[in-house]
Amino acid sequence: MRRDGLGPVAIRQGNHNSMKVPFFTLDRQTHVLRDDLSRAVSEVIDSTKLILGPAVGEAERAVADALDAGHGIGVGSGTDALLVALMAAGIGPGAEVIVPAYSFFATASSPMRLGARVRFVDVDFQTLQMDPEAFRRAITPATRAVIVVHLFGDCADMLRIQTIAADHGILIIEDAAQSFGARHRGRPAGTMGFCGCFSFYPTKNLAAIGDAGMIVTNDDAAAERMRLIRAQGAGTGQARYDHQLLGICSRLDSIQAAALMVRLPHVPDWNRRRQAIAARYIDGLAGLVALPVSAPDNDPVYNQFVIRTPERDALREHLMGHGVGTEIYYPIPLHLQTGLAPMNGEVGDHPRAEEASRTSLALPVFPELTDDEVDYVVGKAREFFRSGG
Ligand SMILES: *Cc1c(COP(=O)(O)O)cnc(C)c1O
């Protein structure tokens, strides 16, 4: 029995306790942070300020400061961060939103839920990030926004995307759910467009102790609108029942906010550890598989370490047989997701996203992973290729 309440994670990752090297686990971190997390939760309970209490404001300020952003708007999840950002941008029926074909489902479902038309674009085959030229080609007179995903803890080729977006008057919404702390030309992911959307799902680089998310933006008026939208379109205090617009109910929970304050100071160290693990993998696997490639001037923070090989399934089987957990991000590209009908497409529409879905394999990467464990994974992968795959 897990006692950390992370049922969905446990199910998705398989029974990691039987694994020699788990794909992901919070067990090792929970031991270290349990007292701090418990104290933070108790303080919220004792404060009785459970909804939009001081803990939320503190976390919003701290996250915005950590990212050098003007405002943080806490919401219920990364998905809701996208939804609220799109609503604040006035996206709805008649608008087109461009999204990469290779990402998590929420990147595309959020604009669709608002009645916008979604246009998928292929990714760069080296970096797996949105291909700026494909983005340019997908633009129509109806294009209002682009959701740029900073995938796997890296950043998209923002300089080129920003130039194209500016030329066409297109709003940039950054889906930085996987890239807390990553940088492009020195700028933090999530601070290079209209706004940045973060998820604090337990596997992300900054995690809450349940679902949570945040939007960061430098746009004062947009921040104000986002605060209204997340809380039924109404203000706080006296303005609580004065509804200015159609909002939703998706506030950052005070308990999650308090948990974020416990973890936030550790993130720089954890990200450096992820980078060290990635460097060790890159050393050990060079020449055997396609390794992660960053766009120029990026500092990736490896929320995932994703390799590619045509022998993906056999390699995965081999590693599994030796107790190494792996995952596939993502087995189905967005334009082939049934749930995105009728905006989805056909096989062949975005060949590089499709190829990535067939060949990508995520190896274990989390801060508490030891060098010995990384070496074990590398050794087992080398063994697979030595024996002819
Ligand atoms: C995790 C994730 C989300 C959604 O976050 P939730 O908090 O699970 O709603 C959105 N986009 C990307 C790219 C993600 O990885």
The ligand as a Gaussian input file, in Angstrom:
#p B3LYP/6-31G(d) Opt

LIG

0 1
 C        1.317000      18.040000     -17.083000
 C        1.007000      18.799000     -18.310000
 C       -0.155000      19.561000     -18.466000
 C       -1.344000      19.488000     -17.534000
 O       -1.114000      19.642000     -16.208000
 P       -2.159000      19.080000     -15.132000
 O       -1.709000      19.766000     -13.887000
 O       -2.032000      17.610000     -15.087000
 O       -3.516000      19.524000     -15.546000
 C       -0.301000      20.340000     -19.591000
 N        0.631000      20.356000     -20.551000
 C        1.753000      19.626000     -20.463000
 C        2.753000      19.711000     -21.557000
 C        1.973000      18.813000     -19.351000
 O        3.070000      18.059000     -19.279000

